[in-house]
Amino acid sequence: MIVVNAPLKAQDIIDLINSQDEYTFVEKKGMKLFFETTREDETQAARDVREHIKSQPWGMGIFIHTEVQ
């Protein structure tokens, strides 16, 4: 399970990550967004999620934290 802590742009992040075949949005609790992944290396998957968010025009200006749970 990959957790993205993001106080802003939650729906944009959900749409972005959920559009990739290897990730599925599970739920939102407060600022935490939970995603399942089919990738074996969840730590690398969390890093890739962060990089993908930060590569968006709106992603550079927001604070996010990704972790594996």
N, C-alpha and C positions, 0 to 999 in steps of 0.2 A: 504494500500500500504506500503510495506517495502522497505526502501532505504538502500543500502549498499554503503558506501563511501570506495573505495579501489583503491589506486594508482597503485597497482601491482596485477597480476594474475586475471585480470577481467574475461577472458574467462574460467579459471579454476573454479572460483566462480560461474559463470553463469551455467556451466555444472553441478557442484555439487548440487546447490540449485534447479535448474530446473529438476533434476532427481528425486526429491521427489514429490510425488503426490499432496501434499498440496500447492505447490508453482509453479507459472508460471512467467517466465521472460517476462517483458513488453518492456523495452527499456534501453538504455545506453545514458547518457548525461554527457560527460566529465568523471569524476571519479565516478559518481553516477550510480548505477545499481538499477533498479526499478523492484520489484516483487509483484505480486498479491498473496494473500493467501486465502485459504478457511477457515482458522481457525478464530474463533470468537475473541479470545484474541490476537490482533495483536502485543501488547507489548511483550507478552511472545513469540510469534512467532519470533519477531526480536531478542530476546535474544537467542532463540534456533538456529537461523541462524548463529549468531555470534559464539556460542559454536561449532556448526558443522564445520564451517570454521576453527576455531582454533584447532580442533581435527585432522585436516589433517597434514601430514608431512610437507607440504609447508606452512601451515597456521600459525604456531607459529611465523614465522619470519617477517610477514607483518603487517602493520598497517591497521586496518579497523575500521569503525564506523557504527553501524546500528541504524536506527531510524524508527519511524512510521510516515507516512505522510498522 
